[in-house]
Amino acid sequence: MRILDRYVLREVVLTWVAVTGVLLVILMFSQLARVLGEAAAGGFPRTTILSLLALTSLQNLSVLIPIGLFLAIMLSLGRLYQESEMAAMQACGVGIVRLYIPIGLFALGVVVFLGWLAFLGAPTAAARVQEIRTDAVRQAQFGSLEPGRFRSFAGGQIVFYAERVDADGMLHNVFVERHTSEKTEIVTAARAEQRGVGEADQTFILFDGERYEGVPGGGEFRMIQFAEHGIPIRLPGQEATASRREQRSTPDLWRSADLGDLAELHWRLSVPVMTFVLMLLAVPMARLRPRQGRYGRMGLGILIYFAYANLLAAARVWIEKETIPSALGMWWVHAGMLVGVLWLLSREYPGMSWWPARRATA
């Protein structure tokens, strides 16, 4: 790479790091507020908060990086236009292709990273987030019981209370109320122990107690005395959410014939493609008129980005509803944007050479 290429590349990379870093900090603060809200509502352990924050931020990088690159190119080239450095480059015969070389090389590395993130990193992070949340719910709601406190399990169907607990985990003076679709059970026991803490299947073993069961408001109740009685509890596992499309692997989506899976696959394909198209668009969008401010076109560029992203989101819904053929996917959106890029290039650089000027030889 020549000195000019390295100079343009350095400007773009430094600006991209700054812009993406600011966007990431804003996102992390937003995610932190949401994660803290979930932790407070569900009683998550503190150790899970940082893990959830890191994984959710990794998932959202596929949204931050494209817009960060787009804005970085516009800002860095806009500075060159504002300070007349670009005019000097053009006077020396620097064409559009020469300008695209350093930017395209950097964008290629970003596209490769986004491809890995969309096809492998983000689905793995989504699955891990769900696993951490499920484990946190188990530990918070179904972990070791605290004495002297009523705890409700299974969506309020089971209420448990123990007066005190020994060092070995044995509970004393236990009260349990369990609701089913047909009757209500009330169990009192002198002692109880909890088996399978934190696992999907748990059991409360009660010793030396009585069980009352019947229909509230009815006159018929049955009383049973027992020496040992077990109450099984089935906790929600990951099987209930394993079919979520954002958590599924890309090969599974590729083999699936479900329209929702195909829409998710096209969405993952669109992330690196969108980044490359935005890189092509940012160069003509960055060109400033004389006496135009450095941020003169930033508002228009952001509007174009949101229109592009919303069209892709709409195409995803249309694929799921079979409004458009799945084979067409989202490629028509990218093709339309590429046509717009070519039109903008011809409009912004009507008399500019596309290729570097050749030196005359004697």
GUFI-923450 format. One record per residue: residue in one letter; y, z, x of N, C-alpha, C in turn. Coordinates in pm, whole numbers, plus 50000, padded with zeros to 5 digits. Example, Ala and Ser with C-alpha at 12.3 -4.5 7.8 and 13.67 -1.06 7.14 Angstrom:
A494315078051319495505078051230496705078051320;S497755070851285498945071451367500035078751290;
This chain:
M498815000050084500005000050000501255000050088;R502254992350046503494991450120504385003350087;I505495004250162506405015450145506945015850002;L507305004149947507835003549812506795008349710;D505545004049729504485008349636504295023449642;R504295028949763504125043449776505295050949715;Y506465045449726507645051949670507575052449517;V507245041149456507115040849310505985049849264;L504855049449338503715057749302504065072549308;R504785076649413505165090749426506065095049311;E507015086549275507905090049163507125091949033;V506185082949007505425083748882504505095948882;V503815098348994502845109448999503555122848985;L504675124749058505385137449049505925139848908;T506455129348848506965130848711505845133548613;W504695126848633503535129148544503035143448555;V502975148648675502525162548692503485172048621;A504785169748633505765178448569505685177548417;V505635165248365505615163548219504325169148160;T503185165448220501915170248167501805185448181;G502345190948291502315205448307503105212548199;V504285207248166505105213448060504385212547926;L503835200847895503105199347769501885208547764;L501205210147878500035218747881500405233447860;V501515237747920501965251547901502315254047755;I503015244547693503355245947551502095246747466;L501125238147496499865238247421499115251247441;M499085256347565498345268547592498965280547520;F500295280947512500935291847436500595290747288;S500575278347236500195276547096498745280447073;Q497855276247164496455279847152496245294747169;L497025301047258496885315447279497205323247153;A498245319047081498585325846956497455324346855;R496855312446848495765310346752494525318046791;V494185317946921493005325146967493165340246949;L494375345246977494615359546956494505363146808;G494955354046721494805356546578493345357046536;E492535347746590491105347946560490455360546616;A490865364446737490275376446797490635388946718;A491875389646669492275401246591491565401646456;A491395389746393490745389346263489245391846273;G488625386446378487175387746390486715398546484;G487675405146551487275415746644486565410446766;F486995398746819486335392946934486545401847056;P485565402047147485785408947275486865402147356;R487545409847440488625404247521488135393747619;T486905394947663486385385547763486285371347710;T486235369747578486085356247522487415349047507;I488525356247512489815350047483490165339547589;L490035343147717490365333647824489425321747823;S488155324047796487195312947790487555303347679;L487865308647560488255300047449489545292547480;L490495299247544491765292747576491555281347675;A490745283447777490505273047877489765261047816;L488745263747736487945252947680488715244947576;T489485251647491490285244347393491385236147459;S491945241247569492935233447643492295221147706;L491065222547756490365211047812490115200347706;Q489775204647584489565195147476490845187347445;N491985194047450493245187647411493885179547523;L493285179747642493835171547750493765156647717;S492785152647637492685138547599493875134047515;V494605143447456495815140147381497045141247470;L497055151147560498235153547643498405143247753;I497305139447817497405130747935497975117047901;P497535110247793498135097047765499635097747739;I500075106947656501515107847629502255112547754;G501625120947836502255125247960502465113648056;L501455104948068501585093148156502645083648103;F502645081447973503625072347912505045077147938;L505295089847913506645095247934507005095748082;A506015098448167506295099148311506735085748365;I506075075048324506465061748372507865058248322;M508145061248195509465058248142510555066248213;L510285078848242511285087248307511515083048452;S510425080648524510575077248666511225063548685;L510785053548610511415040448621512825040648563;G513045048848461514395050048406515385055248509;R514925064548592515805069548699516115058448799;L515105050248830515345039348924516335029248867;Y516245026548737517215017448674518615023748673;Q518695036448639519995043048627520725043648760;E519975045748869520605046749000520605033449075;S520375022649003520465008849056519425005949164;E518445014349179517385011549276516514999949229;M516294999049100515494988049049516224974749065;A517534974849051518304962549073518164957749217;A518144967249312517954963549452516554957849475;M515554963749409514184958549423514094944349368;Q514704942049251514654928649193515384918549280;A516464922949343517194913849432516374910049553;C515434918749591514564915849704513314907849663;G513254904049536512164895649491510954903049437;V511114915749401509994923449346509774919149202;G508574914149172508254909749037507564920548956;I507254916948832506624926548740505244930548790;V504464920948836503114923948883503184933449002;R504134931349091504294940349206504624954349160;L505394955449052505734968648998504524975248933;Y503664966948873502484972448805501394977048902;I501414972049026500314975149119500194990249146;P501214997249194501045011649219500835019549090;I501545015748985501395022948857499995020748801;G499495008548811498165005548759497065012648836;L497225013948967496215021049046496125035649006;F497285041848985497275055648940496715056748798;A497125047648711496635047848573495125045648569;L494585037848663493145035548666492395048648690;G492895056648784492265069748806492355078748684;V493515078348616493675086348494492725081648386;V492555068548373491655062948271490215067148298;V489795066848426488435071048461488225085748425;F489205094148456489075108348421489015110248270;L489855103048195489845104248050488545099147991;G487945088748054486645084148008485595095048020;W485605101848136484655113048152484955124048052;L486235127048032486605137747941486215134547798;A486455122147754486165118547615484665117547589;F483905112247686482475109847663481605121847696;L482055130347786481205141447830481915154947826;G483095155947885483755168747899484155175147767;A484845167547680485315173147554484175176947460;P483125168547442482015173047356481305185447409;T481125186247541480505198147598481385210447576;A482695208947594483605220047571483615224347425;A483565214647333483545218047190482295225747155;A481145221447208479905228747182479945242747241;R480525243947359480605257047423481555266247347;V482655260847295483585268847215482885274347091;Q482105265847025481395270546906480365281246942;E479705279347055478725289247099479395302647129;I480545302347198481255314647231481735321647104;R482265313847009482735319846885481585326046806;T480445319346803479295324846730478825337746795;D478735337746929478315349946999479325361146981;A480635357546980481655367746962481575374046823;V481305365646722481165370946587479955380146579;R478875376246644477685384746643477975398246709;Q478635397746823478905410246894479935418746820;A480915412146756481965419746689481505425446555;Q480825417146477480445421346343479035427246336;F478185423446431476795427946425476365434646555;G477335439246632476995446046756476615460546727;S476705468746829476355482746813477295489246711;L476715496346617477475502546509478205514946559;E479395517146506480175528846541479945539646436;P479725552046475479515562746378480815566146305;G480635570746180481775574946101482635563646050;R482095551546046482875539946003482015530645919;F482525526545803481805517145718481915503145778;R480785496245783480745482445834480085473545730;S480675462045705480105452545610479545440645686;F478355436145648477665424945711477385414245606;A477025402345657476565391345571477545388445458;G478825387545494479835384145394480045394945290;G479835407445326480035418445234478825421945150;Q477705415145172476505418145093475815430945139;I476075435245262475465447445314476565456345370;V476575469045328477535478945378476715489945445;F477135493545566476365503245645477295514445691;Y476745526645692477505538245739476545547945806;A476955553545919476195563845988477155574946029;E476695587146013477575598546041477765600646190;R476685599546268476795601346413475685593546481;V475795592246611474825584546688474525592146817;D473255591946856472835598346980473105589347099;A472905594847217473095587147341472095575847352;D470905577447294469885567047299470025556847187;G471075557847104471325548146999470755551646865;M470135563046849469585567246720470715571746629;L470775566046506471795569146408471285579946313;H472205588546267471825599746181472655599446053;N472005604245943472625604845810473205591245773;V472295582045746472635567945728472725564745579;F473705556045547473865550945411473945535745419;V473165528945333473155514245329473235509745184;E474125500245157474215494045024474045478945042;R473105473444968472815459044981472845452644843;H473585441444835473705434144709472925421144717;T472175418244615471505405444601471965398844471;S471435387144443471855380144321471415387044194;E470375395344202469825401544082470025416544075;K470115423344187470145437944183470925443344302;T471115456444297471785463644405470845474244459;E470805475444591469975485544655470865495444730;I470565508144714471255518644788470195526544862;V470355527944992469365534545076470055545645153;T469455557345154469905568345238468735572545326;A469035576045449467975579745543468495590145640;A467575598245690467955608545787468265602345922;R467525591845958467705585446088467535570346074;A468075563146171467925548546172468185543546312;E467655531646341467925525046469468115510146444;Q468855504046531469195490046519468465482246627;R467715472246587466935464146681467445449846680;G467465443846802467925430046814469425428546813;V470145437746878471605437146879472075424246945;G472965416846879473525404546934472665392346915;E471455393846857470575382446836470735377146694;A470155365346671470275359246540469535367146433;D468415373446470467625381546377467705396146419;Q468265404346331468355418646356467635426146246;T467285438446277466585446846179467095461046190;F467425467046077467715481246070466435488446029;I465975497446112464795505546083465255519446041;L464985523145918465405536045865464185545145851;F464385558045878463295567745874463645579145778;D462605583345703462695595245617463885594245522;G463755585545424464855583945330464395579845192;E465355575845109465105571644972465855558644945;R465265550544856465885537844819465995537144667;Y467175533544620467425531944477467775517244454;E467135511044358467405496944329467425494844179;G468355486144135468515482943995469715474143972;V470025471643846471155463243808472315472243769;P473495470743830474635479243793474945477743644;G475135488843577475405488843434474155489843349;G472995487843408471735488843336471185502943342;G470205505543258469625518843253468345520443332;E467865509843391466595510343463466855509643614;F466465520143682466555520743828465205525443882;R464895520844000463655525044066463995532644192;M463345543944211463565552144329462295552544413;I462445549944542461305549544634461615558544752;Q460685567044785460785575144905459955568445015;F460465568745135459775561845244459865570145371;A458875567845457458895573645591459535563945690;E459365550945665459965540645751460245528345666;H461425522745681461845511445599462705502145685;G462405489245680463145479445759463995470345672;I465215467745715466125458645644466465447245740;P465895435345720466205424045810467555417845777;I468235413045880469525406245863469465393445944;R469705382545876469735369445941471185365645965;L471555364046092472925360646128473105345646133;P474315340746106474555326346116474425321746260;G473605311946283473405306646417474145293746438;Q473925287646554474605275246585474025263346511;E472855264946449472275253746379473185248846267;A473965258146208474835254346096475975245346139;T476335245546265477465237546312477075227646420;A475785226546451475375217646559475585203046524;S475715200046393475875186146352477325181546355;R478265190146392479655186146398479815175046500;R480515164646460480515152346540481215153946674;E482265162146679482965163646807482125170846911;Q481035177346867480165184346961478955176047001;R478745164946935477555157046963477755148647089;S476685146247159476765138347281477005123747248;T477605116547343477905102447321476655094047301;P475545096047376474335088347347473815090447205;D473935102547152473515104947014474375097146915;L475665096746940476555088946853476245074046862;W475925069546983475645055347003474395050946927;R473395059846920472155056446851472225058546700;S473275065346653473365068546512473905056646432;A473455055646308473955045346216474925051146114;D475215064246121476135070546028477565065946057;L478315062945952479675057845969480595068246034;G480395080846000481195091246064480935092146213;D479675090546254479345090746397479935078546467;L479885067046401480475054946461481995056346476;A482625062646377484065064946387484395074146504;E483595084546523483795093546637483585086346769;L482585077446775482335069746897483515060646929;H484035053746827485195045046850486425053146891;W486545065346839487665073846878487585077447025;R486385080747071486235084047213486495071847300;L486075060147256486345048047333487845044947338;S488555048647232489965045047224490845053347317;V490375065047361491215073747444491575067047577;P490605062447658491015055747783491705042347759;V491275035147654491925022247626493385024447588;M493635034447507495005037547466495875041047587;T495315048447681496075052247801496475039847881;F495545030347897495855018147972496915009847900;V496825008847768497825001147693499195007847701;L499235021047695500515028047707501135026247844;M500285025247947500805022548081501485008848085;L500844998848024501454985548020502754985647940;L502784993347833503964993747747505125001147812;A504825011347893505885019847947506815012348041;V506315002248113507154995248211508294987748143;P508054979148043509214972847977510044982547895;M509404993047841510175002847764511125010847852;A510825011747982511655019548073512915012248116;R512994999348092514164991748137515404995848060;L516474998948132517715003648072518794993048084;R519644992647985520814983947989521884990348078;P522864982448123523954988248202524664999348125;R524935010248196525605022148141524795029248033;Q523535025648020522665032747926522055044947995;G522005056347928521505068647986520025067848021;R519615077148108518225077248154517255079548039;Y517685087047940516825090147826517155081547704;G517755070047728518205061747618517105056547529;R515925054047586514825048547507513695058447484;M513895070747522512815080547507512455082647361;G513465083447275513185085447133512375074147074;L512755061647108512015050047060510595049847115;G510455053547242509115053747300508205063947233;I508755075747202507945085947134507555081246995;L508465074546925508135069246792507025058846800;I507075050246900506025040146916504685046846946;Y504705057247030503465064347060502855070546934;F503685077246854503155083546732502645073146633;A503335061746624502835051046537501485045946586;Y501345044246716500085039846777498975050046749;A499245062746775498235073146754497865074546607;N498845073446517498545074546374497745062646323;L498005050946378497195039346340495735041246383;L495525046746502494165049446547493495059846458;A494245070246420493675080246330493345074346194;A494225065546144493945059046016492725049946027;A492605042746138491435034046158490155042246162;R490235054246218489055062946221488595066546079;V489565069845994489235073145855488715060845782;W489295049345808488855037045741487445033245780;I487075035945904485695033245946484735042445872;E485095055245859484235064745788484055060845643;K485115055445580485045051745439484615037245419;E484285030345528483825016445525484885007145467;T486165010845485487245002145444487354990145537;I487094992345665487034981445762485654981445826;P485184970045875483854969645937483794978446061;S482684985046080482534993746197482534985646326;A482094973046319482104964646439483544961846486;L484474961246390485874958946427486454971246493;G486024982946445486454995446506487954996946512;M488445001646627489875003546649490454993046743;W489654982946773490104972946869491294964946817;W491394963346684492524955846630493844963046654;V493814976446658495034983946688495454981546832;H494484982346925494804979947066495284965547088;A494634956047019495044942047034496464940046984;G496814946146871498174945046820499194950846917;M498844962246979499754968147076499904959347200;L498814953047244498904944147360499794932147330;V499714926747209500604915747170502054920547175;G502284932647125503644938147132504114940047275;V503204944047366503574945747507503984932247567;L503214921847540503544908547593504884903647538;W505124906047409506404901947352507554909647417;L507364922547438508414930747497508694926747642;L507634923247715507824918647853508624905647857;S508294896447771509034883747769510474885647724;R510704895847642512074898547592512904905947696;E512304915547765513064923647860513254916847995;Y512314908248032512394901548163512284886448145;P513264880348077513124865948049513224857148173;G514044861048270514204852648387513654858748513;M512874869648498512394876748615511044871248659;S510854870348789509594865248843508484875448820;W507334870348776506184879148754505484882548885;W505584873748981504884875749108505904878149218;P505504885249324506414887549436506894874449498;A508154874549535508714862349596508114860149734;R507844847549767507274844349899508414841249996;R508184845850119509184843050224509064828550268;A510224822650292510234808850341509784808450486;T508994798650520508524797150657509264785950726;A509464787250855510214777150931509374764650942;
